Amino acid sequence: MTWARQSERSDPARVLERRQEPPPVRSCAGCIHIRLERSQFDGRRVLQCAEGLQVGQRCRLFQERGR
């Protein structure tokens, strides 16, 4: 059982609403710094950040690509 705040415990409908909402997406998808490059070791294509940061979670340098 998860603990809820006092205001949520009094209203079961509100608790269900919050649990059904998907968590916000925070990924590198759409960032201008992400590049698809060929791996030096086995030739596979791998996503890499041009700024040298870990790929997967949105960072402070995130900039959306222009369309």
PEWO-V500838 format. One record per helix or strand of 2 or more residues. SS is the DSSP state (h for helix, s for strand). FROM is the first residue (numbers start at 1). TO is the last residue. If there is no record, write none. Layout:
BEGIN
ss:from:to
SS:FROM:TO
SS:FROM:TO
END
This chain:
BEGIN
ss:from:to
h:6:9
h:12:20
s:34:38
s:45:49
END
